[in-house]
Amino acid sequence: MPKSASMANQHAKVCAAAVIALIKGEAVNADPVMMNTCYSFVDGKNVMHVASVHTFDATQKTLVPVKGAGGVSDKASEQEGLYAWGWARNIWAEALA
């Protein structure tokens, strides 16, 4: 698994949903899907990203990357910098609210 705040946030949501389902006596989602995006600033404005999608593989009993989903930036850009700041504001709001 990627070691990123995005992936940690996704794991926390899947875990919380499972705990709530168990408390309610409901079935836990047997096929969770998690998305990851990691932004890297190369200077004060330009950013690149790497993204991936992972789904649970019951035979391997682990999350595995979905082939063809995700990718990396071709080059750093200011536009991706805007996306990175938007991602940061959202994750901070979720984690600190």
TAVEN-V376626 format. One record per pair of residues at least 24 apart in sequence whose ideal C-beta (glycine too) atoms are under 7 Angstrom apart, sorted by the first residue. I is the first residue (numbers start at 1). J is the second residue. Records with the same first field share a line. If there is no record, write none. Layout:
I = J / J
This chain:
1 = 63
2 = 36 / 38 / 52
4 = 36 / 38
5 = 91
6 = 36 / 37 / 38
7 = 34 / 36
9 = 91 / 94
10 = 34 / 35 / 36
31 = 55 / 56
32 = 56
34 = 63
37 = 87
39 = 80 / 84 / 87
41 = 84
42 = 76
45 = 78 / 81
46 = 76 / 77 / 78 / 81
47 = 76 / 77 / 80 / 81 / 84
48 = 73 / 76 / 80
49 = 73 / 80
